[in-house]
């Protein structure tokens, strides 16, 4: 019940604040919103409970969006502050928050020059990978194919195909978007 009262009080306060900012009297707003002046006065003062069906006509009469009358939600800090992880010749800087809503993980990676020999058995897992080379040359093995991917080039592939990526002739910097399985398999010790 306290949340409902806070909501009503905030909407009433915003309604009056916007009306006064626009230099409108109760009579003017009531006429524009097609609401009785005494009803509007009781809505603003809290003597009458605000109904949701009042909001569209009041917002329209004020020339604002309904959202402008509603309580503002706190915005969480959008910055990603995860520390770099190092594993198997890679340094990974997360660019998306943990447990992102779509399950995809965006990262900036440095593929160290020492990561230049593929394993005997290439990993296969559920998902899809997307990678964009910023600097250096990345070696990408997909099944029996061997690709060298240079700066400004992007690759996208199904991870049901046996695959591996590493450095070709020096370190490489890339941006990558991986699904949860790829993130787990490539960047965490198992």
C-alpha positions as CSV (number, residue, x, y, z in Angstrom):
1,X,0.0,0.0,0.0
2,X,2.9,2.4,0.7
3,X,4.2,1.9,-2.8
4,X,0.7,2.9,-4.2
5,X,0.6,6.0,-2.1
6,X,4.1,7.0,-3.1
7,X,3.1,6.4,-6.8
8,X,0.0,8.5,-6.5
9,X,1.8,11.3,-4.6
10,X,4.5,11.4,-7.2
11,X,2.1,11.6,-10.1
12,X,0.0,14.3,-8.3
13,X,3.2,16.3,-7.7
14,X,4.4,16.0,-11.3
15,X,0.9,16.9,-12.6
16,X,0.9,20.1,-10.6
17,X,4.5,20.9,-11.3
18,X,4.1,20.5,-15.1
19,X,0.8,22.5,-15.0
20,X,2.5,25.4,-13.2
21,X,5.6,25.2,-15.4
22,X,3.4,25.7,-18.4
23,X,1.6,28.6,-16.8
24,X,-1.8,26.8,-16.8
25,X,-4.6,27.3,-14.3
26,X,-6.7,24.5,-13.0
27,X,-9.5,25.8,-15.2
28,X,-7.4,25.7,-18.4
29,X,-6.1,22.2,-17.8
30,X,-9.5,20.9,-16.8
31,X,-11.0,22.3,-20.0
32,X,-8.3,20.9,-22.2
33,X,-8.4,17.4,-20.5
34,X,-12.2,17.4,-20.5
35,X,-12.3,16.9,-16.7
36,X,-14.3,18.8,-14.2
37,X,-12.3,21.6,-12.4
38,X,-13.2,20.3,-9.0
39,X,-12.2,16.7,-10.0
40,X,-8.8,18.0,-11.1
41,X,-8.4,20.0,-7.9
42,X,-9.1,16.9,-5.8
43,X,-6.8,14.8,-8.0
44,X,-3.9,17.3,-7.5
45,X,-4.6,17.6,-3.7
46,X,-4.9,13.9,-3.1
47,X,-8.5,14.1,-2.0
48,X,-9.5,11.9,-4.9
49,X,-7.6,8.8,-6.0
50,X,-5.9,9.1,-9.3
51,X,-7.2,6.5,-11.9
52,X,-4.9,5.3,-14.7
53,X,-7.5,6.4,-17.3
54,X,-7.0,10.0,-16.2
55,X,-3.3,10.0,-17.3
56,X,-3.6,10.0,-21.1
57,X,-6.0,13.0,-21.3
58,X,-4.0,14.9,-18.7
59,X,-0.7,14.3,-20.4
60,X,-2.2,15.2,-23.8
61,X,-3.7,18.4,-22.4
62,X,-0.3,19.3,-20.9
63,X,1.5,18.4,-24.1
64,X,3.7,15.8,-22.5
65,X,4.0,12.0,-22.6
66,X,2.3,9.9,-19.9
67,X,5.8,8.8,-18.9
68,X,6.5,12.4,-17.9
69,X,3.8,12.2,-15.2
70,X,5.1,8.9,-13.7
71,X,7.8,8.4,-11.1
72,X,11.2,8.2,-12.6
73,X,13.1,5.0,-12.1
74,X,16.6,5.1,-10.8
75,X,19.0,4.3,-13.6
76,X,21.7,1.8,-12.7
77,X,25.3,2.6,-13.5
78,X,25.8,1.3,-17.1
79,X,29.6,1.1,-16.9
80,X,31.1,-2.4,-17.1
81,X,33.8,-2.8,-14.5
82,X,34.9,-6.4,-14.8
83,X,38.6,-7.1,-14.5
84,X,40.5,-8.6,-17.4
85,X,40.8,-12.3,-17.4
86,X,43.9,-14.2,-18.7
87,X,43.7,-17.8,-20.0
88,X,45.4,-19.9,-22.6
89,X,47.2,-17.2,-24.5
90,X,44.2,-14.7,-24.3
91,X,43.5,-11.6,-22.3
92,X,39.8,-10.9,-22.3
93,X,38.1,-7.6,-21.3
94,X,34.3,-8.0,-20.8
95,X,32.3,-5.4,-22.7
96,X,28.9,-6.6,-21.5
97,X,27.5,-7.2,-18.0
98,X,27.4,-10.6,-16.5
99,X,24.2,-12.4,-17.2
100,X,23.3,-10.1,-20.1
101,X,19.6,-10.5,-21.1
102,X,20.3,-12.1,-24.5
103,X,23.0,-14.5,-23.1
104,X,25.6,-13.1,-25.4
105,X,29.0,-11.9,-24.1
106,X,30.8,-9.0,-25.9
107,X,34.5,-8.8,-25.2
108,X,37.7,-7.2,-26.4
109,X,40.5,-9.7,-26.6
110,X,44.2,-9.8,-27.0
111,X,45.4,-13.0,-28.6
112,X,49.0,-13.3,-27.5
113,X,51.6,-14.3,-30.0
114,X,52.2,-17.5,-28.0
115,X,48.7,-18.7,-28.9
116,X,49.8,-19.9,-32.3
117,X,49.3,-23.7,-32.3
118,X,45.9,-25.3,-32.4
119,X,45.0,-28.2,-30.2
120,X,44.9,-31.7,-31.7
121,X,41.1,-31.8,-31.3
122,X,39.2,-28.6,-32.2
123,X,36.3,-27.7,-29.9
124,X,32.7,-28.0,-31.0
125,X,29.8,-26.6,-29.0
126,X,26.4,-25.0,-29.2
127,X,26.2,-21.4,-30.4
128,X,27.6,-18.8,-32.8
129,X,30.7,-16.6,-32.8
130,X,31.2,-13.2,-34.3
131,X,34.7,-11.6,-34.3
132,X,36.2,-8.4,-35.6
133,X,40.0,-7.9,-36.0
134,X,41.2,-4.5,-34.8
135,X,45.0,-5.1,-35.0
136,X,47.3,-7.9,-36.2
137,X,46.3,-11.1,-38.0
138,X,44.1,-13.8,-36.5
139,X,44.3,-17.4,-37.6
140,X,41.0,-19.2,-37.7
141,X,40.5,-22.9,-38.2
142,X,37.0,-24.0,-39.2
143,X,36.8,-27.7,-39.9
144,X,39.4,-28.4,-42.5
145,X,39.7,-24.7,-43.6
146,X,42.5,-22.4,-42.4
147,X,41.8,-18.6,-42.7
148,X,44.0,-15.6,-42.0
149,X,41.8,-12.7,-40.9
150,X,43.3,-9.2,-41.0
151,X,42.4,-5.7,-39.5
152,X,39.0,-4.5,-40.5
153,X,37.7,-8.0,-41.3
154,X,34.9,-9.8,-39.4
155,X,34.0,-13.4,-39.2
156,X,30.8,-15.1,-38.2
157,X,30.4,-18.9,-37.9
158,X,28.4,-21.7,-36.2
159,X,30.3,-23.2,-33.4
160,X,28.9,-26.6,-34.3
161,X,31.8,-26.6,-36.8
162,X,35.1,-27.6,-35.1
163,X,37.0,-24.4,-34.6
164,X,40.0,-22.6,-33.1
165,X,41.4,-19.1,-33.3
166,X,44.9,-17.9,-32.5
167,X,47.6,-15.4,-33.5
168,X,49.4,-15.4,-36.8
169,X,52.7,-13.6,-36.9
170,X,52.3,-11.6,-33.7
171,X,49.7,-10.5,-31.2
172,X,46.1,-9.8,-32.3
173,X,43.4,-7.5,-30.9
174,X,39.8,-8.4,-31.6
175,X,36.2,-7.6,-30.6
176,X,34.1,-10.7,-30.1
177,X,30.5,-11.6,-29.4
178,X,30.1,-15.2,-28.1
179,X,27.2,-17.2,-26.7
180,X,27.4,-18.6,-23.2
181,X,28.8,-21.9,-24.3
182,X,31.6,-20.4,-26.3
183,X,32.5,-18.0,-23.5
184,X,32.7,-20.8,-21.0
185,X,34.7,-23.2,-23.3
186,X,37.2,-20.6,-24.6
187,X,37.8,-18.4,-21.6
188,X,37.5,-20.6,-18.5
189,X,39.5,-23.5,-17.4
190,X,37.4,-26.6,-17.3
